[in-house]
Amino acid sequence: MYENKGYSVGEKRVLSSNGKNELVGKVYRPFGEIKGYFHVVHGMTEYIGRYDSFMRLLAENGYIAFGYDHLGHANTAKDDSELGFIAERGGDDLLAHDVKMFADAMKAEYGEHPYFLMGHSMGSFIVRMATQKYITPDKLIIMGTSGPNPIAGAGLLVCKLIRAIKGPKHISGLIDTLAFGSYNDKFKDENDPKAWLTNDLEIRKKYTADKMCMFKFTVSAMHDLISLNKNCNTDEWFKSVAKKMPILLTSGEDDPVGDYGKGIRICEEKLKSYGADVTTRIYPHNRHEILNDNCRDEAIKDILEFIA
């Protein structure tokens, strides 16, 4: 347990919806008046510790900030052999269900407060599905997401075929290339395969030196990722969540995940067509990880104003 004058930081463990793994999380709890819960759902091949400075700031502003490492990630993985593996089947639903499992455990311990949910990248797909199936936050922040992917169906078929031949824990270079091979095209001159993440060179160096960020997804986990993306971009999804809560869509203009803003605008238009209360913030000249890019202060200010 860490304490300063305004908040404490501690660990929290909650049994996953798979009934096997403990979701290992962090809780940042203010000592004074509680304005609400702020639940952070991290992205693919990273972990909740990468949001430490952001969550400390949330705690300083009166929010109980919390999140956990997903199945197949960092401390929730029982050992390195589980990194990149979520489940043999249905991992996409487990990831969405875990959002509710951890949120319910927090509310049982700390009582009722307004509940704000934010997901980044793969985490954005997870919270989008969680809000359709399992939980309704007071407000939802969708960060670094994407619109519909026209080849998602083909990607799922390829994953199924390779999984049937090689097994669910096989790591496929082909699928990895098909999914992410074009992400760095706009930034080739920088001679850094992770340039698409952020303009910040130091952040990129830390990322590539961190084994908890550089592992690969298994073929079954890639199937889960594509399923999440496909299912959260159906008309059924947009219609079902549009009027449940106010939504903030936020992204970097140079983020290939969001098709350089085009996918974000598609999401915005679809949500608005079904009557959603949606706010969109796209930050010029910033890339995928807006909390680790030049727009960090502006992005955090916009989030705090949205949940106030």
ZIZI-V894980 format. One record per pair of residues at least 12 apart in sequence whose C-alpha atoms are under 10 Angstrom apart, sorted by the first residue. I is the first residue (numbers start at 0). J is the second residue. D is the distance in Angstrom with one decimal. If there is no record, write none. Layout:
# ZIZI-V894980
i-><I	I>
j-><J	J>
d-><D	D>
This chain:
# ZIZI-V894980
i-><0	1	2	2	2	2	3	3	4	4	4	5	5	5	5	5	5	5	5	5	6	6	6	6	6	6	6	6	6	6	6	6	6	7	7	7	7	7	7	7	7	8	8	8	8	8	8	8	8	8	8	8	8	9	9	9	9	9	9	10	10	10	10	10	10	10	10	11	11	11	11	11	11	11	11	11	11	12	12	12	12	12	12	13	13	13	13	13	13	13	13	13	14	14	14	14	14	15	15	15	15	15	15	15	15	15	15	15	16	16	16	16	16	16	16	16	16	16	16	17	17	17	17	17	17	17	17	17	17	19	20	20	20	20	20	20	21	21	21	21	21	21	21	21	22	22	22	22	22	22	22	22	22	22	22	22	23	23	23	23	23	23	23	23	23	23	23	23	24	24	24	24	24	24	24	24	24	24	24	25	25	25	25	25	25	25	25	25	26	26	26	26	26	26	26	26	26	26	27	27	27	27	27	27	27	27	27	27	27	27	27	28	28	28	28	28	28	28	28	28	28	28	29	29	29	29	29	29	29	29	29	30	30	30	30	30	31	31	31	31	31	32	32	32	33	33	33	33	33	33	33	33	34	34	34	34	34	34	34	34	34	34	35	35	35	35	35	35	35	35	35	35	35	35	35	36	36	36	36	36	36	36	36	36	36	36	36	36	36	36	36	36	36	36	37	37	37	37	37	37	37	37	37	37	37	37	37	37	37	37	37	37	37	38	38	38	38	38	38	38	38	38	38	38	38	38	38	38	38	38	38	38	39	39	39	39	39	39	39	39	39	39	39	39	39	39	39	39	40	40	40	40	40	40	40	40	40	40	40	40	40	40	40	40	40	40	41	41	41	41	41	41	41	41	41	41	41	41	41	41	42	42	42	42	42	42	42	42	42	42	42	42	42	42	43	43	43	43	43	43	43	43	43	43	43	43	44	44	44	44	44	44	44	44	44	44	44	44	44	44	44	45	45	45	45	45	45	45	45	45	45	45	46	46	46	46	46	46	46	46	46	46	47	47	47	47	47	47	47	47	48	48	48	48	49	49	49	49	50	50	50	50	51	51	52	53	53	53	53	53	54	56	57	57	57	60	62	62	62	62	63	63	63	63	64	64	65	65	65	65	66	66	66	66	66	67	67	67	69	69	69	69	69	69	69	69	70	70	70	70	70	70	70	70	70	71	71	71	71	71	71	71	71	72	72	72	72	72	72	73	73	73	74	79	79	79	80	81	81	81	82	82	82	82	82	82	82	82	83	83	83	83	83	83	83	83	83	83	83	83	84	84	84	84	84	84	84	84	84	84	84	84	85	85	85	85	85	85	85	85	86	86	86	86	86	86	87	87	87	87	87	87	87	87	87	87	88	88	88	88	88	89	89	89	89	89	90	90	90	90	90	90	90	90	91	91	91	91	91	91	91	91	91	91	91	91	91	91	92	92	92	92	92	92	92	93	93	93	94	94	94	94	94	94	94	94	94	95	95	95	95	95	95	95	95	95	95	95	95	95	96	96	96	96	96	96	96	96	97	97	97	98	98	98	98	98	98	98	98	98	99	99	99	99	99	99	99	100	100	102	102	102	102	103	112	113	113	113	113	114	114	114	114	114	114	115	115	115	115	115	115	115	116	116	116	116	116	116	116	116	116	116	116	117	117	117	117	117	117	117	117	117	118	118	118	118	118	118	119	119	119	119	119	119	119	119	119	119	119	120	120	120	120	120	120	120	120	120	120	120	121	121	121	121	121	121	121	121	121	122	122	122	122	122	122	123	123	123	123	123	123	123	123	123	123	123	124	124	124	124	124	124	124	124	124	124	124	124	124	124	125	125	125	125	125	126	126	126	126	126	127	127	127	127	127	127	127	127	127	127	127	127	128	128	128	128	128	128	128	129	130	130	130	130	130	131	131	131	131	131	131	131	131	131	132	132	132	135	135	135	136	136	136	136	137	137	137	137	137	138	138	138	138	138	138	138	139	139	139	139	139	139	139	139	139	140	140	140	140	140	140	140	140	140	140	140	141	141	141	141	141	141	141	142	142	142	142	142	142	142	142	142	142	142	142	142	143	143	143	143	143	143	143	143	143	143	143	143	143	143	143	143	144	144	144	144	144	144	144	144	144	144	144	144	144	144	145	145	145	145	145	145	145	145	145	145	145	145	145	145	145	145	145	145	146	146	146	146	146	146	146	146	146	146	146	146	146	146	146	146	146	147	147	147	147	147	147	147	147	147	147	147	148	148	148	148	148	148	149	150	150	150	150	151	151	151	151	151	151	151	151	151	152	152	152	153	154	154	154	154	154	154	154	155	155	155	155	155	155	155	155	155	155	156	157	157	157	157	158	158	158	158	158	158	158	158	158	158	158	159	159	159	159	160	161	161	161	161	162	162	162	162	163	163	165	166	166	166	167	167	167	167	167	167	168	168	168	168	168	169	169	169	169	169	170	170	170	170	170	170	170	171	171	171	171	171	171	172	172	172	172	174	174	174	174	174	175	175	175	175	175	178	178	179	179	180	181	181	182	182	182	182	182	182	182	183	183	183	183	184	185	185	185	186	191	191	192	193	193	194	194	195	195	195	195	195	195	195	195	196	196	196	196	196	196	196	196	196	196	196	196	197	197	197	197	197	197	197	197	197	197	197	197	197	198	198	198	198	198	198	198	198	198	198	199	199	199	199	199	199	200	201	202	202	202	203	231	232	232	232	233	234	234	234	236	236	237	237	237	237	237	237	237	237	237	237	238	238	238	238	238	238	238	239	239	240	240	240	240	241	241	241	241	241	241	241	241	241	242	242	242	242	242	242	242	243	243	244	244	244	245	245	245	245	245	245	246	246	246	246	246	246	246	246	247	247	247	247	247	247	247	247	247	247	248	248	248	248	248	248	248	248	248	249	249	249	249	249	249	249	249	249	249	250	250	250	250	250	250	250	250	250	250	250	250	250	251	251	251	251	251	251	251	251	251	251	251	251	251	251	251	252	252	252	252	252	252	252	252	252	253	253	253	253	253	253	253	254	254	254	254	254	254	254	254	254	255	255	256	256	257	257	259	259	259	259	259	259	260	260	260	260	263	263	263	264	264	266	267	278	280	280	280	281	281	282	282	282	282>
j-><26	27	27	28	29	30	29	30	29	30	59	28	29	30	31	55	58	59	60	61	26	27	28	29	30	31	55	58	59	60	61	62	63	26	27	28	29	30	55	58	63	25	26	27	28	29	51	54	55	58	63	64	65	24	25	26	27	28	65	23	24	25	26	27	65	66	67	23	24	25	26	65	66	67	101	104	105	24	25	67	75	101	104	67	75	97	100	101	102	103	104	105	75	97	100	101	104	69	70	75	93	94	96	97	98	99	100	101	70	92	93	94	95	96	97	98	99	100	101	70	85	86	89	90	92	93	94	96	97	77	69	70	71	75	76	77	67	68	69	70	74	75	76	77	66	67	68	69	70	72	74	75	76	97	100	101	47	66	67	68	69	70	72	73	74	75	76	101	46	47	48	65	66	67	68	69	74	75	101	47	48	51	54	64	65	66	67	68	38	54	55	58	63	64	65	66	67	105	51	54	55	56	57	58	59	61	62	63	64	65	66	54	55	57	58	59	61	62	63	64	65	109	55	57	58	59	60	61	62	63	64	58	59	61	62	63	58	59	60	61	62	60	61	62	58	60	61	62	63	109	112	113	58	60	61	62	63	112	113	114	306	307	58	61	62	63	64	111	112	113	114	115	137	306	307	57	58	61	62	63	64	65	102	105	106	109	111	112	113	114	115	116	136	137	54	57	58	61	62	63	64	65	66	102	113	114	115	116	117	136	138	139	306	54	62	63	64	65	66	67	98	101	102	105	114	115	116	117	118	136	139	140	53	54	64	65	66	67	98	115	116	117	118	119	122	123	126	140	65	66	67	68	69	94	98	116	117	118	119	120	121	122	123	124	125	126	66	67	68	69	117	118	119	120	121	122	123	125	126	142	68	69	72	118	119	120	121	122	123	124	125	142	143	288	69	71	72	83	119	120	121	122	212	215	216	224	68	69	71	72	73	82	83	121	210	211	212	213	214	215	216	68	69	72	73	206	209	210	211	212	213	214	66	67	68	69	72	73	74	75	211	212	65	66	67	68	69	72	73	74	66	67	68	73	206	212	290	291	65	66	290	291	64	65	290	290	291	295	296	299	66	299	299	302	303	303	112	113	114	115	105	109	112	114	115	116	101	102	105	116	98	101	102	116	117	97	98	101	82	83	85	93	94	97	98	122	82	83	84	85	86	90	93	94	97	83	84	85	86	90	216	217	220	84	85	211	212	214	216	210	211	212	211	210	211	214	168	168	216	217	210	211	212	213	214	215	216	217	168	170	211	213	214	215	216	217	218	219	220	221	167	168	169	170	215	216	217	218	219	220	221	223	167	168	216	217	219	220	221	223	167	168	217	219	220	223	162	166	167	168	217	218	219	220	222	223	167	219	220	222	223	219	220	222	223	226	219	220	221	222	223	224	226	227	124	125	128	219	220	221	222	223	224	225	226	227	228	230	125	128	129	132	223	226	227	125	129	223	122	124	125	126	128	129	223	224	227	122	124	125	126	127	128	129	130	131	132	133	134	227	125	126	128	129	130	132	133	134	125	129	133	116	122	125	126	128	129	130	133	134	126	129	130	132	133	134	135	133	134	114	116	134	136	134	137	136	137	138	306	135	136	137	138	139	306	135	136	137	138	139	140	306	130	134	135	136	137	138	139	140	141	246	306	136	138	139	140	141	142	246	247	302	139	140	141	142	143	144	140	141	142	143	144	249	250	287	288	289	290	141	142	143	144	145	228	250	256	257	287	288	142	143	144	145	224	225	227	228	256	141	142	143	144	224	227	139	140	141	142	143	144	145	227	228	231	248	141	142	143	144	145	224	225	226	227	228	229	230	231	232	141	224	227	228	231	139	140	141	227	231	139	140	141	144	227	228	230	231	232	236	237	240	227	228	230	231	232	236	240	231	236	239	240	243	244	231	235	236	237	238	239	240	241	243	236	239	240	240	243	244	243	244	245	246	243	244	245	246	306	243	244	245	246	247	305	306	243	244	245	246	247	248	277	305	306	245	246	247	248	249	277	278	279	302	305	306	246	247	248	249	250	263	279	247	248	249	250	251	257	263	280	281	287	288	289	290	248	249	250	251	252	254	255	256	257	260	263	281	286	287	288	289	228	248	249	250	254	255	256	257	258	260	262	263	266	287	228	229	231	232	250	254	255	256	257	258	259	260	261	262	263	264	265	266	228	229	231	232	233	256	257	258	260	261	262	263	264	265	266	267	269	228	229	230	231	232	233	257	262	263	265	266	225	228	229	232	258	262	229	177	178	225	229	178	222	224	225	226	227	228	229	230	225	226	229	225	174	177	178	221	222	225	226	174	218	219	221	222	223	224	225	226	229	222	173	174	218	222	171	173	174	217	218	219	220	221	222	223	225	218	219	221	222	218	173	174	218	219	217	218	219	222	218	219	218	217	218	219	217	218	219	220	221	222	216	217	218	219	220	216	217	218	219	220	215	216	217	218	219	220	221	215	216	217	218	219	221	215	216	217	218	216	217	218	221	222	215	216	217	218	221	221	225	255	256	192	195	255	194	195	196	254	255	256	258	195	196	254	255	255	253	254	255	253	203	204	207	206	207	286	287	253	254	255	256	285	286	287	288	251	253	254	255	256	285	286	287	288	289	291	292	251	253	254	284	285	286	287	288	289	290	291	292	293	253	284	285	286	287	288	289	291	292	293	285	286	288	291	292	293	292	291	288	291	292	291	266	265	266	269	269	269	270	273	269	270	266	267	268	269	270	271	272	273	274	275	269	270	271	272	273	274	275	270	273	270	273	274	275	269	270	271	272	273	274	275	276	277	270	271	273	274	275	276	277	275	276	275	276	277	275	276	277	278	305	306	267	270	275	276	277	278	279	305	267	276	277	278	279	280	301	302	305	306	263	264	266	267	277	278	279	280	281	263	278	279	280	281	282	289	298	301	302	263	279	280	281	282	283	285	286	287	288	289	290	298	263	280	281	282	283	284	285	286	287	288	289	290	292	294	298	280	281	282	283	284	285	286	287	289	281	282	283	284	285	286	287	281	282	283	284	285	286	287	288	289	286	287	286	287	286	287	281	283	284	285	286	287	280	281	282	283	279	280	281	279	281	279	279	305	298	301	302	294	298	294	295	297	298>
d-><9.8	9.3	9.5	9.4	9.7	9.6	9.7	9.6	9.2	8.2	9.6	8.6	5.8	5.8	7.4	9.7	7.8	6.3	9.3	8.9	10.0	6.6	5.3	4.1	5.3	8.2	8.1	6.3	6.9	9.9	8.8	9.7	9.1	8.0	5.7	5.3	6.5	7.5	9.1	8.5	9.8	6.9	5.6	4.6	6.5	9.1	9.8	9.7	8.4	9.3	10.0	9.5	9.5	8.5	5.7	5.3	6.7	8.3	9.6	7.2	5.7	4.6	6.1	9.0	9.5	9.9	9.2	6.1	5.0	5.8	6.7	9.0	9.1	8.3	9.2	9.4	8.9	6.0	8.5	8.4	9.1	8.5	9.3	9.1	10.0	9.0	7.4	6.1	9.6	9.7	7.1	9.3	10.0	8.6	7.7	8.2	9.5	9.1	8.0	9.2	7.9	8.7	8.4	5.8	9.3	9.9	7.0	8.1	9.9	9.2	5.9	8.2	9.3	6.3	5.7	9.3	9.2	6.9	9.6	9.0	9.5	8.5	10.0	8.9	9.9	6.5	9.2	9.2	8.6	9.9	9.8	7.5	9.6	6.6	7.4	7.4	9.7	9.5	9.6	8.7	8.9	6.0	8.5	8.7	9.3	6.1	6.3	6.8	7.2	9.7	8.0	5.2	8.6	8.2	9.3	7.9	9.2	8.5	5.3	5.8	8.2	9.4	9.8	8.8	6.0	5.2	9.0	9.7	9.5	7.2	8.8	7.1	5.4	3.6	6.2	9.2	8.5	8.4	8.8	7.5	7.9	9.0	9.4	8.2	5.5	5.8	6.2	9.0	9.5	8.7	9.7	9.3	7.0	5.9	4.5	7.0	8.9	9.0	9.1	6.7	6.6	9.4	8.2	5.8	9.1	9.9	8.1	5.6	5.1	6.2	9.4	9.6	9.0	9.3	6.0	8.9	8.1	7.1	4.7	6.7	8.5	9.7	9.3	8.9	5.3	6.7	8.1	5.7	6.6	6.3	8.9	8.9	9.3	8.3	10.0	9.7	9.8	9.5	9.8	7.1	9.7	9.6	6.3	8.6	9.0	9.0	5.3	5.8	7.0	9.9	7.6	9.3	9.6	8.2	5.4	5.4	7.9	7.1	7.1	9.3	9.6	8.5	9.9	7.4	5.1	6.3	8.6	8.5	4.9	4.6	5.8	7.3	9.8	9.1	9.6	9.5	9.6	9.1	5.6	4.8	6.0	7.7	9.0	8.7	8.7	9.5	9.0	6.4	6.1	4.7	5.9	8.2	9.7	9.9	8.5	7.8	9.1	10.0	6.2	6.0	4.6	6.4	8.6	9.7	8.7	6.3	4.9	5.9	7.5	9.8	9.8	9.9	9.2	9.4	9.7	8.3	6.0	5.2	5.7	9.2	8.6	9.2	7.6	9.8	7.6	6.2	4.8	6.1	8.3	9.6	9.8	9.9	9.8	8.4	7.4	6.1	4.9	7.9	9.5	8.8	6.4	5.1	6.0	8.1	8.5	9.9	9.5	9.4	8.8	6.1	7.3	8.4	8.4	9.9	7.9	7.8	6.1	4.5	6.4	9.1	8.7	5.1	7.5	9.8	7.8	7.3	7.8	8.0	7.5	7.8	8.6	6.1	5.5	7.4	7.3	5.0	8.1	9.3	9.9	10.0	9.5	8.8	9.9	7.4	5.4	5.0	4.6	4.6	7.6	9.1	9.0	9.8	9.2	9.8	8.8	9.6	8.3	8.9	8.9	7.1	5.4	7.2	8.3	9.6	8.6	8.6	9.8	9.3	8.6	6.6	8.4	8.5	7.4	9.2	9.3	6.7	4.8	6.8	6.7	7.5	7.9	8.1	9.0	7.0	7.5	8.6	9.1	9.3	6.1	4.8	8.3	9.3	9.1	7.4	5.2	7.5	6.6	6.1	8.3	9.5	7.3	7.8	8.6	6.1	5.6	5.6	8.6	9.6	8.7	9.5	8.9	8.6	8.4	9.4	9.5	10.0	9.9	9.5	9.7	9.0	8.3	9.3	9.8	9.8	9.6	7.7	9.7	9.4	10.0	7.9	9.2	9.1	9.2	10.0	8.2	8.6	9.6	9.6	9.6	9.6	9.4	9.1	9.4	9.5	9.5	10.0	9.2	8.9	8.7	10.0	9.0	8.1	9.0	10.0	9.8	9.6	9.2	8.2	10.0	9.9	8.4	9.7	7.1	8.3	9.5	9.3	8.3	8.3	7.5	5.4	8.4	8.6	8.5	7.2	9.0	4.9	4.8	5.0	8.5	9.9	8.7	9.7	8.6	8.2	8.5	7.2	8.7	9.3	9.9	9.0	5.7	8.5	9.1	9.6	9.2	9.3	9.5	9.1	10.0	9.6	9.9	8.1	9.8	10.0	6.9	7.9	7.7	8.7	8.4	8.9	9.8	9.9	6.7	5.8	4.1	5.6	9.0	9.1	6.7	8.9	8.2	6.5	9.4	9.6	9.0	6.4	5.6	8.4	7.1	5.7	9.1	9.9	9.6	9.3	8.8	8.4	7.5	5.7	9.5	8.1	8.1	9.0	9.7	6.9	7.1	8.7	9.2	8.7	5.6	7.9	9.8	9.4	6.1	8.2	9.9	9.6	8.3	7.0	8.8	8.9	8.2	8.9	9.3	9.0	7.0	9.3	8.0	7.0	9.8	8.6	5.6	8.6	9.4	9.5	9.4	7.6	8.9	9.8	8.2	9.7	8.3	4.7	6.8	8.9	6.7	5.9	9.6	9.8	8.5	8.1	8.4	9.2	8.3	9.4	8.3	9.5	9.8	9.6	9.0	9.8	6.4	8.9	9.1	8.3	9.1	10.0	9.4	9.1	8.7	5.2	6.5	8.3	6.0	4.6	8.4	9.4	8.0	7.6	9.3	9.0	8.9	9.5	8.8	6.4	9.8	8.1	6.4	8.7	9.4	8.6	9.3	9.2	10.0	8.1	7.4	9.8	6.7	9.2	8.1	8.0	9.7	7.4	9.2	9.7	6.2	6.0	9.3	9.3	9.7	8.8	9.5	8.9	10.0	9.5	9.8	8.0	6.3	8.8	9.4	8.7	5.4	5.4	7.2	9.1	9.4	9.2	5.5	5.7	5.1	6.1	7.8	7.2	9.3	9.7	8.9	6.1	8.0	6.6	5.1	6.2	8.5	9.9	9.9	9.6	8.7	5.9	4.5	6.0	7.2	9.9	9.2	9.6	8.4	6.6	5.6	6.0	8.3	8.6	8.6	6.6	4.6	5.5	6.9	9.4	9.4	9.3	8.3	9.6	9.7	8.3	6.3	4.7	5.1	8.0	10.0	9.6	7.7	9.1	8.1	8.6	9.4	8.4	7.4	9.4	7.0	9.5	8.1	8.0	9.8	8.5	8.3	8.9	8.4	9.9	9.7	9.8	8.2	5.3	6.0	7.0	5.6	8.7	9.4	9.1	9.3	9.8	8.3	9.4	9.5	6.9	8.4	8.3	9.5	9.3	5.7	5.8	9.0	8.6	6.3	9.0	9.9	9.0	6.7	8.6	8.4	8.3	8.8	7.8	9.8	9.3	8.7	9.5	7.7	9.7	8.7	9.3	9.1	6.0	9.1	8.2	9.4	8.3	7.2	9.2	7.5	6.0	9.7	7.9	9.3	9.7	9.4	9.1	6.9	8.5	9.5	8.7	9.4	6.8	9.1	9.7	6.5	6.0	9.8	9.1	9.8	9.5	9.6	8.9	6.9	7.4	8.3	6.9	9.1	9.9	8.4	5.9	7.4	9.4	8.8	8.8	5.4	5.1	6.0	8.0	8.3	6.9	9.6	6.9	6.4	4.9	6.3	8.6	9.5	9.5	8.9	8.7	5.9	4.7	6.2	7.5	9.8	9.5	9.9	7.8	8.8	9.2	7.3	6.1	5.0	6.3	8.5	9.8	9.6	8.1	6.1	4.9	5.8	9.0	9.6	9.6	9.6	10.0	9.0	8.8	8.4	9.6	8.2	6.5	4.9	7.2	10.0	7.4	9.2	6.8	6.5	9.7	8.5	9.8	8.9	6.0	7.2	7.9	8.8	8.2	8.1	7.4	9.2	9.8	6.5	5.7	9.4	9.8	8.0	7.1	9.1	9.1	7.7	10.0	9.5	8.4	9.4	9.5	8.7	5.6	4.2	7.0	9.5	8.7	8.6	5.2	6.1	9.4	8.8	7.8	8.1	8.9	8.7	6.3	9.6	8.7	6.6	8.0	9.5	7.9	4.1	6.1	8.2	6.2	5.8	9.4	9.8	7.4	6.7	9.1	8.4	5.2	7.7	9.7	7.2	9.8	8.2	8.4	9.0	7.6	7.0	8.3	9.9	9.0	8.9	9.9	9.7	9.7	9.4	9.4	9.7	10.0	6.2	7.8	9.9	7.8	6.1	9.7	8.4	8.6	7.7	9.9	7.7	8.3	8.2	9.0	7.8	7.1	9.3	9.9	9.9	9.8	8.5	5.8	8.8	9.5	6.6	7.2	9.4	8.8	9.5	7.8	9.4	8.9	8.8	9.9	7.4	9.7	6.0	7.1	9.3	7.2	5.7	9.5	9.2	8.2	8.0	9.9	7.4	9.7	9.9	9.2	7.2	9.2	9.1	6.1	6.6	9.1	9.9	10.0	8.8	9.3	8.0	8.3	6.7	5.7	4.8	8.1	9.8	9.5	8.6	5.0	6.3	6.6	8.4	8.7	5.4	5.7	7.9	9.8	6.9	6.5	4.5	5.6	8.8	9.4	9.1	8.8	8.4	7.0	6.2	10.0	9.2	9.1	9.8	9.8	9.5	9.7	9.6	7.7	7.7	9.6	8.2	8.1	9.4	9.0	8.1	8.8	8.9	9.3	9.0	9.7	9.9	8.3	9.0	6.4	9.2	8.4	5.5	7.4	9.3	5.4	8.9	9.8	8.0	9.1	8.6	9.9	8.6	9.7	8.7	9.7	9.5	8.5	7.9	8.6	9.5	7.9	6.9	7.2	9.3	9.3	6.1	6.5	8.8	9.9	9.4	7.7	9.1	9.8	9.0	5.8	4.8	5.6	8.6	8.6	8.5	9.2	9.2	8.8	9.8	6.9	5.0	6.1	5.7	7.3	9.2	6.6	5.4	8.2	10.0	8.6	6.9	6.9	9.3	9.1	9.5	8.4	5.9	7.1	9.8	9.7	9.7	7.1	5.9	7.4	9.7	9.9	9.8	7.1	8.7	9.5	10.0	9.7	7.9	9.4	9.8	7.9	9.3	9.5	9.9	9.3	8.1	9.7	9.9	6.5	5.6	9.1	8.9	7.1	9.8	8.8	8.4	7.3	9.7	8.7	5.7	8.5	8.8	9.7	8.8	8.3	9.0	9.8	8.0	8.9	5.6	7.5	8.8	5.9	6.1	4.3	7.4	8.5	8.8	9.6	7.7	6.4	5.2	7.1	9.7	8.1	9.1	7.8	7.2	8.9	7.1	4.9	5.9	8.0	9.0	9.5	9.5	9.1	7.6	6.2	4.7	6.3	8.4	8.9	9.4	8.7	5.8	4.8	5.8	7.6	9.2	8.0	7.4	9.5	7.2	9.1	8.4	7.5	7.2	6.1	4.6	6.2	8.1	8.0	8.4	5.8	4.7	5.7	8.0	8.6	8.0	9.3	9.1	7.5	8.4	6.5	4.9	6.4	9.2	8.2	7.8	7.0	8.2	6.8	9.9	9.0	9.7	8.4	5.4	4.8	6.4	7.0	4.6	4.7	5.8	7.6	6.1	9.9	8.9	8.5	9.7	9.4	5.6	5.4	4.9	5.9	5.8	6.4	8.5	9.8	9.2	8.4	7.2	5.8	5.5	4.6	7.2	9.7	9.7	9.9	9.0	7.2	4.4	4.5	8.2	9.1	7.7	7.2	9.3	7.1	9.7	8.4	9.4	9.8	9.9	9.8	8.6	9.5	9.9	7.0	9.3	9.6	8.2	9.4	8.4	8.2	9.4	9.7	7.2	8.7	8.2	8.2	9.8	10.0	9.3	6.8	9.7	8.8	8.1>
